[in-house]
Amino acid sequence: MKIFLIFCSLGISAVCYGQQVKQPTDRVIADYCDGCEMMYEGIPSLEKIKSEATLSLQGEPGKLMNINGIVYKADGKTPVKNIVLYIYHTDANGIYAPAKDQVYGKRHGHLRGWAKTNDHGQFKINSIRPAAYPRENIPAHIHIFVKEPGKTLYYIDEIWFDDDPLITSELKSKAQQRGGNLLIQLKLDSKNTWKGDLAIILGKNIPNYK
């Protein structure tokens, strides 16, 4: 019921499709998407979603991180505008910790937000660098869900960082590369901020995309 109420508040008609949330005109693609419905919890109206998503507020523990991204068509060359991305990740302790007064999306913690690509397919993520889960051998990562006009929501591979000691050759070989090769390089700039670039290819290795 909560999902329907959220959509009603946005003026959007939707129905649930398994673990998906589907607008009546959406073509169903991809497969099981754990937590995909969380994208719509607290989402701003589409006209208010900007190309720059700031997930962390001033004073958030951890080192700042800025990622510049571009979303491309399946050809890997043509930028695409108006693609909505839902982004979330752990805090500096490796936890999806909700804020004290957080109402929506608590399962994904407080470091979450949305970006919509501009006319050049560009978007930006401003946050802190996430930490790996405590006492686990899973690399630190960023989750991104992709919503294209006319298609159901889908997830892409987790964004990994190439200097992470938890990334092994075996893990690299098992990566599905949904959305492309999402292992990126981060570098510290003169202000001690992590900087990186990210390219996402729409539909890359996504089931039932075509």
Secondary structure, 3 states (H helix, E strand, C coil): CHHHHHHHHHCCCCEEECCEEECCCCECCCCCCCCHHHHHCCCCCHHHCCCEEECCCCCCCCCEEEEEEEEECCCCCCECCCCEEEEEECCCCCCCCCCCCCCCCHHHCCCEEEEECCCCCEEEEEEECCCCCCCCCCCCCEEEEEECCCECCEECCCEEECCCCCCCHHHHHHCCCCCCCCEECEEECCCCCEEEEEEEECCCCCCCCC
